[in-house]
Amino acid sequence: MTGSGAFIDAHTSWLLVYRFPAHAPELNLAEEVRACLRDKLLNLAVDGIDQLTLVIRSKLKRLQYQPTLLDGFVTETGLSLQLP
């Protein structure tokens, strides 16, 4: 076995790997964040990409200070933050 498989096999004493399906948007936390941002930006008109970038960064920064919302994104996927 080569590549990442060899690394994983060599470190099974401390490394736990979960393999996800190739396409599983329901398990992708980024999809939850993107959906939240999309709702906030739905009727926004901007003058250019620079302004859009600033607005998105501002919205993402606000999400950092809402841990319960971020925990909800994890819960929505059915994943757990607790170690098995």
Biopython code that builds the backbone (N, CA, C, O; Angstrom):
import numpy as np
from Bio.PDB.StructureBuilder import StructureBuilder

atoms = [
    (1, "MET", "N", (0.852, -1.175, 0.000)),
    (1, "MET", "CA", (0.000, 0.000, 0.000)),
    (1, "MET", "C", (0.901, 1.243, 0.000)),
    (1, "MET", "O", (1.914, 1.274, 0.699)),
    (2, "THR", "N", (0.541, 2.245, -0.767)),
    (2, "THR", "CA", (1.357, 3.443, -0.855)),
    (2, "THR", "C", (0.544, 4.669, -0.454)),
    (2, "THR", "O", (-0.672, 4.598, -0.278)),
    (3, "GLY", "N", (1.232, 5.775, -0.317)),
    (3, "GLY", "CA", (0.556, 7.042, -0.050)),
    (3, "GLY", "C", (-0.055, 7.092, 1.334)),
    (3, "GLY", "O", (0.538, 6.621, 2.305)),
    (4, "SER", "N", (-1.243, 7.663, 1.418)),
    (4, "SER", "CA", (-1.888, 7.868, 2.713)),
    (4, "SER", "C", (-2.243, 6.549, 3.390)),
    (4, "SER", "O", (-2.241, 6.469, 4.618)),
    (5, "GLY", "N", (-2.544, 5.523, 2.617)),
    (5, "GLY", "CA", (-2.877, 4.224, 3.204)),
    (5, "GLY", "C", (-1.739, 3.652, 4.020)),
    (5, "GLY", "O", (-1.964, 3.104, 5.099)),
    (6, "ALA", "N", (-0.512, 3.772, 3.518)),
    (6, "ALA", "CA", (0.656, 3.291, 4.247)),
    (6, "ALA", "C", (0.857, 4.085, 5.529)),
    (6, "ALA", "O", (1.189, 3.521, 6.571)),
    (7, "PHE", "N", (0.657, 5.388, 5.449)),
    (7, "PHE", "CA", (0.789, 6.239, 6.642)),
    (7, "PHE", "C", (-0.243, 5.851, 7.690)),
    (7, "PHE", "O", (0.073, 5.733, 8.874)),
    (8, "ILE", "N", (-1.462, 5.657, 7.252)),
    (8, "ILE", "CA", (-2.532, 5.277, 8.180)),
    (8, "ILE", "C", (-2.213, 3.942, 8.834)),
    (8, "ILE", "O", (-2.339, 3.805, 10.051)),
    (9, "ASP", "N", (-1.804, 2.961, 8.046)),
    (9, "ASP", "CA", (-1.477, 1.634, 8.579)),
    (9, "ASP", "C", (-0.323, 1.695, 9.570)),
    (9, "ASP", "O", (-0.294, 0.927, 10.532)),
    (10, "ALA", "N", (0.625, 2.595, 9.350)),
    (10, "ALA", "CA", (1.794, 2.706, 10.216)),
    (10, "ALA", "C", (1.497, 3.423, 11.529)),
    (10, "ALA", "O", (2.306, 3.367, 12.455)),
    (11, "HIS", "N", (0.357, 4.090, 11.626)),
    (11, "HIS", "CA", (0.073, 4.897, 12.814)),
    (11, "HIS", "C", (-1.276, 4.562, 13.457)),
    (11, "HIS", "O", (-1.926, 5.434, 14.034)),
    (12, "THR", "N", (-1.682, 3.321, 13.356)),
    (12, "THR", "CA", (-2.993, 2.946, 13.889)),
    (12, "THR", "C", (-3.066, 3.016, 15.405)),
    (12, "THR", "O", (-4.166, 3.006, 15.958)),
    (13, "SER", "N", (-1.930, 3.086, 16.100)),
    (13, "SER", "CA", (-1.967, 3.161, 17.562)),
    (13, "SER", "C", (-2.521, 4.491, 18.061)),
    (13, "SER", "O", (-3.055, 4.562, 19.168)),
    (14, "TRP", "N", (-2.399, 5.540, 17.261)),
    (14, "TRP", "CA", (-2.896, 6.851, 17.693)),
    (14, "TRP", "C", (-3.787, 7.548, 16.678)),
    (14, "TRP", "O", (-4.405, 8.565, 16.994)),
    (15, "LEU", "N", (-3.861, 7.020, 15.475)),
    (15, "LEU", "CA", (-4.609, 7.673, 14.410)),
    (15, "LEU", "C", (-5.899, 6.913, 14.117)),
    (15, "LEU", "O", (-5.883, 5.715, 13.836)),
    (16, "LEU", "N", (-7.010, 7.632, 14.188)),
    (16, "LEU", "CA", (-8.310, 7.047, 13.879)),
    (16, "LEU", "C", (-8.830, 7.731, 12.624)),
    (16, "LEU", "O", (-8.942, 8.956, 12.586)),
    (17, "VAL", "N", (-9.148, 6.953, 11.602)),
    (17, "VAL", "CA", (-9.557, 7.507, 10.317)),
    (17, "VAL", "C", (-10.960, 7.018, 9.986)),
    (17, "VAL", "O", (-11.258, 5.825, 10.052)),
    (18, "TYR", "N", (-11.807, 7.967, 9.631)),
    (18, "TYR", "CA", (-13.146, 7.645, 9.139)),
    (18, "TYR", "C", (-13.173, 7.956, 7.658)),
    (18, "TYR", "O", (-12.820, 9.062, 7.251)),
    (19, "ARG", "N", (-13.574, 7.026, 6.871)),
    (19, "ARG", "CA", (-13.667, 7.245, 5.432)),
    (19, "ARG", "C", (-15.102, 7.618, 5.082)),
    (19, "ARG", "O", (-16.042, 6.890, 5.401)),
    (20, "PHE", "N", (-15.252, 8.748, 4.432)),
    (20, "PHE", "CA", (-16.558, 9.225, 4.013)),
    (20, "PHE", "C", (-16.766, 8.921, 2.537)),
    (20, "PHE", "O", (-15.798, 8.753, 1.796)),
    (21, "PRO", "N", (-18.007, 8.850, 2.108)),
    (21, "PRO", "CA", (-18.272, 8.665, 0.677)),
    (21, "PRO", "C", (-17.658, 9.814, -0.125)),
    (21, "PRO", "O", (-17.458, 10.912, 0.395)),
    (22, "ALA", "N", (-17.367, 9.547, -1.383)),
    (22, "ALA", "CA", (-16.744, 10.560, -2.236)),
    (22, "ALA", "C", (-17.581, 11.831, -2.313)),
    (22, "ALA", "O", (-17.035, 12.934, -2.327)),
    (23, "HIS", "N", (-18.878, 11.686, -2.361)),
    (23, "HIS", "CA", (-19.754, 12.855, -2.416)),
    (23, "HIS", "C", (-20.807, 12.718, -1.323)),
    (23, "HIS", "O", (-21.758, 11.947, -1.450)),
    (24, "ALA", "N", (-20.619, 13.485, -0.241)),
    (24, "ALA", "CA", (-21.562, 13.412, 0.873)),
    (24, "ALA", "C", (-21.795, 14.811, 1.432)),
    (24, "ALA", "O", (-21.323, 15.119, 2.526)),
    (25, "PRO", "N", (-22.515, 15.663, 0.701)),
    (25, "PRO", "CA", (-22.714, 17.034, 1.179)),
    (25, "PRO", "C", (-23.426, 17.098, 2.523)),
    (25, "PRO", "O", (-23.259, 18.068, 3.262)),
    (26, "GLU", "N", (-24.218, 16.079, 2.850)),
    (26, "GLU", "CA", (-24.909, 16.090, 4.136)),
    (26, "GLU", "C", (-23.951, 15.921, 5.309)),
    (26, "GLU", "O", (-24.322, 16.193, 6.450)),
    (27, "LEU", "N", (-22.713, 15.470, 5.042)),
    (27, "LEU", "CA", (-21.699, 15.335, 6.089)),
    (27, "LEU", "C", (-20.672, 16.460, 6.053)),
    (27, "LEU", "O", (-19.724, 16.461, 6.839)),
    (28, "ASN", "N", (-20.854, 17.403, 5.158)),
    (28, "ASN", "CA", (-19.883, 18.478, 4.964)),
    (28, "ASN", "C", (-20.334, 19.728, 5.712)),
    (28, "ASN", "O", (-21.324, 20.360, 5.345)),
    (29, "LEU", "N", (-19.598, 20.075, 6.761)),
    (29, "LEU", "CA", (-19.944, 21.254, 7.553)),
    (29, "LEU", "C", (-19.891, 22.530, 6.732)),
    (29, "LEU", "O", (-20.626, 23.478, 7.009)),
    (30, "ALA", "N", (-19.034, 22.563, 5.731)),
    (30, "ALA", "CA", (-18.945, 23.750, 4.881)),
    (30, "ALA", "C", (-20.264, 24.007, 4.168)),
    (30, "ALA", "O", (-20.611, 25.160, 3.908)),
    (31, "GLU", "N", (-21.000, 22.957, 3.851)),
    (31, "GLU", "CA", (-22.306, 23.124, 3.212)),
    (31, "GLU", "C", (-23.277, 23.837, 4.144)),
    (31, "GLU", "O", (-24.066, 24.673, 3.702)),
    (32, "GLU", "N", (-23.221, 23.508, 5.435)),
    (32, "GLU", "CA", (-24.086, 24.167, 6.418)),
    (32, "GLU", "C", (-23.737, 25.647, 6.545)),
    (32, "GLU", "O", (-24.623, 26.501, 6.582)),
    (33, "VAL", "N", (-22.449, 25.939, 6.612)),
    (33, "VAL", "CA", (-22.003, 27.334, 6.716)),
    (33, "VAL", "C", (-22.392, 28.097, 5.447)),
    (33, "VAL", "O", (-22.883, 29.223, 5.518)),
    (34, "ARG", "N", (-22.171, 27.483, 4.304)),
    (34, "ARG", "CA", (-22.514, 28.125, 3.034)),
    (34, "ARG", "C", (-24.012, 28.433, 2.955)),
    (34, "ARG", "O", (-24.404, 29.501, 2.486)),
    (35, "ALA", "N", (-24.834, 27.510, 3.407)),
    (35, "ALA", "CA", (-26.282, 27.731, 3.398)),
    (35, "ALA", "C", (-26.661, 28.882, 4.326)),
    (35, "ALA", "O", (-27.535, 29.684, 3.996)),
    (36, "CYS", "N", (-26.016, 28.963, 5.470)),
    (36, "CYS", "CA", (-26.283, 30.052, 6.415)),
    (36, "CYS", "C", (-25.890, 31.398, 5.797)),
    (36, "CYS", "O", (-26.633, 32.374, 5.902)),
    (37, "LEU", "N", (-24.735, 31.444, 5.162)),
    (37, "LEU", "CA", (-24.291, 32.682, 4.511)),
    (37, "LEU", "C", (-25.210, 33.048, 3.349)),
    (37, "LEU", "O", (-25.545, 34.217, 3.158)),
    (38, "ARG", "N", (-25.607, 32.062, 2.589)),
    (38, "ARG", "CA", (-26.474, 32.311, 1.439)),
    (38, "ARG", "C", (-27.768, 32.988, 1.885)),
    (38, "ARG", "O", (-28.253, 33.911, 1.231)),
    (39, "ASP", "N", (-28.325, 32.516, 3.011)),
    (39, "ASP", "CA", (-29.549, 33.130, 3.536)),
    (39, "ASP", "C", (-29.321, 34.589, 3.920)),
    (39, "ASP", "O", (-30.201, 35.427, 3.722)),
    (40, "LYS", "N", (-28.148, 34.896, 4.467)),
    (40, "LYS", "CA", (-27.850, 36.254, 4.902)),
    (40, "LYS", "C", (-27.525, 37.184, 3.726)),
    (40, "LYS", "O", (-27.665, 38.402, 3.837)),
    (41, "LEU", "N", (-27.093, 36.606, 2.604)),
    (41, "LEU", "CA", (-26.671, 37.402, 1.450)),
    (41, "LEU", "C", (-27.686, 37.392, 0.310)),
    (41, "LEU", "O", (-27.406, 37.894, -0.779)),
    (42, "LEU", "N", (-28.846, 36.830, 0.557)),
    (42, "LEU", "CA", (-29.819, 36.580, -0.497)),
    (42, "LEU", "C", (-30.155, 37.812, -1.333)),
    (42, "LEU", "O", (-30.126, 37.734, -2.561)),
    (43, "ASN", "N", (-30.468, 38.929, -0.719)),
    (43, "ASN", "CA", (-30.869, 40.125, -1.460)),
    (43, "ASN", "C", (-29.812, 41.228, -1.410)),
    (43, "ASN", "O", (-30.139, 42.413, -1.464)),
    (44, "LEU", "N", (-28.558, 40.834, -1.307)),
    (44, "LEU", "CA", (-27.472, 41.797, -1.210)),
    (44, "LEU", "C", (-26.987, 42.204, -2.599)),
    (44, "LEU", "O", (-26.748, 41.358, -3.460)),
    (45, "ALA", "N", (-26.847, 43.499, -2.799)),
    (45, "ALA", "CA", (-26.268, 44.013, -4.043)),
    (45, "ALA", "C", (-24.921, 44.650, -3.697)),
    (45, "ALA", "O", (-24.847, 45.506, -2.815)),
    (46, "VAL", "N", (-23.877, 44.242, -4.376)),
    (46, "VAL", "CA", (-22.546, 44.783, -4.110)),
    (46, "VAL", "C", (-21.997, 45.443, -5.360)),
    (46, "VAL", "O", (-22.452, 45.181, -6.474)),
    (47, "ASP", "N", (-21.007, 46.305, -5.154)),
    (47, "ASP", "CA", (-20.380, 47.025, -6.271)),
    (47, "ASP", "C", (-19.287, 46.225, -6.958)),
    (47, "ASP", "O", (-18.911, 46.540, -8.088)),
    (48, "GLY", "N", (-18.773, 45.202, -6.303)),
    (48, "GLY", "CA", (-17.702, 44.424, -6.916)),
    (48, "GLY", "C", (-17.266, 43.288, -6.008)),
    (48, "GLY", "O", (-17.786, 43.115, -4.906)),
    (49, "ILE", "N", (-16.312, 42.527, -6.489)),
    (49, "ILE", "CA", (-15.836, 41.353, -5.765)),
    (49, "ILE", "C", (-15.178, 41.730, -4.448)),
    (49, "ILE", "O", (-15.273, 40.982, -3.475)),
    (50, "ASP", "N", (-14.507, 42.885, -4.401)),
    (50, "ASP", "CA", (-13.857, 43.308, -3.164)),
    (50, "ASP", "C", (-14.888, 43.567, -2.060)),
    (50, "ASP", "O", (-14.683, 43.175, -0.911)),
    (51, "GLN", "N", (-15.968, 44.212, -2.403)),
    (51, "GLN", "CA", (-17.012, 44.472, -1.420)),
    (51, "GLN", "C", (-17.678, 43.170, -0.985)),
    (51, "GLN", "O", (-17.975, 42.989, 0.196)),
    (52, "LEU", "N", (-17.910, 42.269, -1.927)),
    (52, "LEU", "CA", (-18.496, 40.974, -1.597)),
    (52, "LEU", "C", (-17.581, 40.201, -0.645)),
    (52, "LEU", "O", (-18.051, 39.584, 0.311)),
    (53, "THR", "N", (-16.287, 40.238, -0.907)),
    (53, "THR", "CA", (-15.316, 39.563, -0.052)),
    (53, "THR", "C", (-15.381, 40.107, 1.373)),
    (53, "THR", "O", (-15.370, 39.340, 2.335)),
    (54, "LEU", "N", (-15.449, 41.422, 1.504)),
    (54, "LEU", "CA", (-15.528, 42.030, 2.833)),
    (54, "LEU", "C", (-16.811, 41.623, 3.565)),
    (54, "LEU", "O", (-16.782, 41.336, 4.762)),
    (55, "VAL", "N", (-17.911, 41.599, 2.858)),
    (55, "VAL", "CA", (-19.188, 41.222, 3.477)),
    (55, "VAL", "C", (-19.146, 39.769, 3.941)),
    (55, "VAL", "O", (-19.573, 39.463, 5.054)),
    (56, "ILE", "N", (-18.643, 38.888, 3.113)),
    (56, "ILE", "CA", (-18.579, 37.467, 3.472)),
    (56, "ILE", "C", (-17.651, 37.261, 4.656)),
    (56, "ILE", "O", (-17.980, 36.511, 5.575)),
    (57, "ARG", "N", (-16.496, 37.917, 4.647)),
    (57, "ARG", "CA", (-15.572, 37.788, 5.787)),
    (57, "ARG", "C", (-16.216, 38.286, 7.073)),
    (57, "ARG", "O", (-16.038, 37.687, 8.134)),
    (58, "SER", "N", (-16.958, 39.370, 6.981)),
    (58, "SER", "CA", (-17.648, 39.911, 8.145)),
    (58, "SER", "C", (-18.676, 38.917, 8.680)),
    (58, "SER", "O", (-18.766, 38.705, 9.890)),
    (59, "LYS", "N", (-19.446, 38.313, 7.786)),
    (59, "LYS", "CA", (-20.459, 37.332, 8.193)),
    (59, "LYS", "C", (-19.796, 36.094, 8.814)),
    (59, "LYS", "O", (-20.287, 35.560, 9.809)),
    (60, "LEU", "N", (-18.680, 35.638, 8.227)),
    (60, "LEU", "CA", (-17.971, 34.484, 8.778)),
    (60, "LEU", "C", (-17.407, 34.801, 10.155)),
    (60, "LEU", "O", (-17.441, 33.959, 11.053)),
    (61, "LYS", "N", (-16.888, 36.016, 10.324)),
    (61, "LYS", "CA", (-16.344, 36.428, 11.624)),
    (61, "LYS", "C", (-17.435, 36.385, 12.690)),
    (61, "LYS", "O", (-17.188, 35.952, 13.815)),
    (62, "ARG", "N", (-18.635, 36.831, 12.342)),
    (62, "ARG", "CA", (-19.756, 36.795, 13.287)),
    (62, "ARG", "C", (-20.104, 35.358, 13.678)),
    (62, "ARG", "O", (-20.479, 35.099, 14.821)),
    (63, "LEU", "N", (-19.981, 34.435, 12.744)),
    (63, "LEU", "CA", (-20.270, 33.027, 13.050)),
    (63, "LEU", "C", (-19.312, 32.471, 14.100)),
    (63, "LEU", "O", (-19.682, 31.598, 14.884)),
    (64, "GLN", "N", (-18.077, 32.980, 14.114)),
    (64, "GLN", "CA", (-17.097, 32.504, 15.088)),
    (64, "GLN", "C", (-17.569, 32.731, 16.520)),
    (64, "GLN", "O", (-17.197, 31.983, 17.424)),
    (65, "TYR", "N", (-18.368, 33.740, 16.722)),
    (65, "TYR", "CA", (-18.818, 34.097, 18.061)),
    (65, "TYR", "C", (-20.198, 33.522, 18.388)),
    (65, "TYR", "O", (-20.856, 33.961, 19.331)),
    (66, "GLN", "N", (-20.620, 32.552, 17.610)),
    (66, "GLN", "CA", (-21.892, 31.864, 17.849)),
    (66, "GLN", "C", (-21.649, 30.355, 17.947)),
    (66, "GLN", "O", (-22.040, 29.599, 17.057)),
    (67, "PRO", "N", (-21.003, 29.925, 19.033)),
    (67, "PRO", "CA", (-20.654, 28.497, 19.133)),
    (67, "PRO", "C", (-21.860, 27.571, 19.107)),
    (67, "PRO", "O", (-21.756, 26.446, 18.618)),
    (68, "THR", "N", (-22.990, 28.013, 19.618)),
    (68, "THR", "CA", (-24.160, 27.125, 19.596)),
    (68, "THR", "C", (-24.647, 26.909, 18.167)),
    (68, "THR", "O", (-25.118, 25.823, 17.827)),
    (69, "LEU", "N", (-24.537, 27.932, 17.337)),
    (69, "LEU", "CA", (-24.907, 27.784, 15.932)),
    (69, "LEU", "C", (-23.957, 26.821, 15.234)),
    (69, "LEU", "O", (-24.392, 25.958, 14.471)),
    (70, "LEU", "N", (-22.664, 26.965, 15.492)),
    (70, "LEU", "CA", (-21.676, 26.071, 14.889)),
    (70, "LEU", "C", (-21.875, 24.638, 15.380)),
    (70, "LEU", "O", (-21.744, 23.694, 14.601)),
    (71, "ASP", "N", (-22.190, 24.469, 16.658)),
    (71, "ASP", "CA", (-22.496, 23.130, 17.179)),
    (71, "ASP", "C", (-23.724, 22.554, 16.479)),
    (71, "ASP", "O", (-23.799, 21.351, 16.229)),
    (72, "GLY", "N", (-24.682, 23.420, 16.167)),
    (72, "GLY", "CA", (-25.868, 22.983, 15.444)),
    (72, "GLY", "C", (-25.541, 22.471, 14.056)),
    (72, "GLY", "O", (-26.171, 21.530, 13.573)),
    (73, "PHE", "N", (-24.556, 23.086, 13.407)),
    (73, "PHE", "CA", (-24.126, 22.605, 12.091)),
    (73, "PHE", "C", (-23.601, 21.175, 12.208)),
    (73, "PHE", "O", (-23.895, 20.328, 11.364)),
    (74, "VAL", "N", (-22.821, 20.912, 13.264)),
    (74, "VAL", "CA", (-22.279, 19.566, 13.474)),
    (74, "VAL", "C", (-23.425, 18.595, 13.753)),
    (74, "VAL", "O", (-23.465, 17.499, 13.194)),
    (75, "THR", "N", (-24.347, 18.997, 14.609)),
    (75, "THR", "CA", (-25.486, 18.146, 14.950)),
    (75, "THR", "C", (-26.315, 17.814, 13.718)),
    (75, "THR", "O", (-26.788, 16.688, 13.567)),
    (76, "GLU", "N", (-26.489, 18.784, 12.847)),
    (76, "GLU", "CA", (-27.274, 18.591, 11.624)),
    (76, "GLU", "C", (-26.695, 17.480, 10.746)),
    (76, "GLU", "O", (-27.441, 16.779, 10.062)),
    (77, "THR", "N", (-25.373, 17.318, 10.761)),
    (77, "THR", "CA", (-24.744, 16.274, 9.946)),
    (77, "THR", "C", (-24.898, 14.890, 10.557)),
    (77, "THR", "O", (-24.732, 13.878, 9.876)),
    (78, "GLY", "N", (-25.215, 14.852, 11.843)),
    (78, "GLY", "CA", (-25.275, 13.557, 12.537)),
    (78, "GLY", "C", (-23.924, 13.128, 13.074)),
    (78, "GLY", "O", (-23.801, 12.058, 13.671)),
    (79, "LEU", "N", (-22.910, 13.955, 12.867)),
    (79, "LEU", "CA", (-21.579, 13.660, 13.385)),
    (79, "LEU", "C", (-21.505, 14.085, 14.842)),
    (79, "LEU", "O", (-22.398, 14.774, 15.336)),
    (80, "SER", "N", (-20.452, 13.682, 15.528)),
    (80, "SER", "CA", (-20.273, 14.025, 16.932)),
    (80, "SER", "C", (-18.884, 14.611, 17.135)),
    (80, "SER", "O", (-17.926, 14.206, 16.476)),
    (81, "LEU", "N", (-18.783, 15.567, 18.051)),
    (81, "LEU", "CA", (-17.479, 16.128, 18.403)),
    (81, "LEU", "C", (-16.796, 15.320, 19.487)),
    (81, "LEU", "O", (-15.643, 15.589, 19.824)),
    (82, "GLN", "N", (-17.490, 14.333, 20.039)),
    (82, "GLN", "CA", (-16.941, 13.495, 21.104)),
    (82, "GLN", "C", (-16.124, 12.364, 20.495)),
    (82, "GLN", "O", (-16.497, 11.798, 19.467)),
    (83, "LEU", "N", (-15.015, 12.044, 21.135)),
    (83, "LEU", "CA", (-14.198, 10.916, 20.679)),
    (83, "LEU", "C", (-14.927, 9.613, 20.968)),
    (83, "LEU", "O", (-15.613, 9.490, 21.983)),
    (84, "PRO", "N", (-14.778, 8.634, 20.069)),
    (84, "PRO", "CA", (-15.458, 7.350, 20.285)),
    (84, "PRO", "C", (-14.851, 6.583, 21.457)),
    (84, "PRO", "O", (-15.303, 5.483, 21.775)),
]
sb = StructureBuilder()
sb.init_structure("model")
sb.init_model(0)
sb.init_chain("A")
sb.init_seg("    ")
for serial, (resi, resn, name, xyz) in enumerate(atoms, 1):
    if name == "N":
        sb.init_residue(resn, " ", resi, " ")
    sb.init_atom(name, np.array(xyz, "f"), 0.0, 1.0, " ", f" {name:<3s}", serial, name[0])
structure = sb.get_structure()
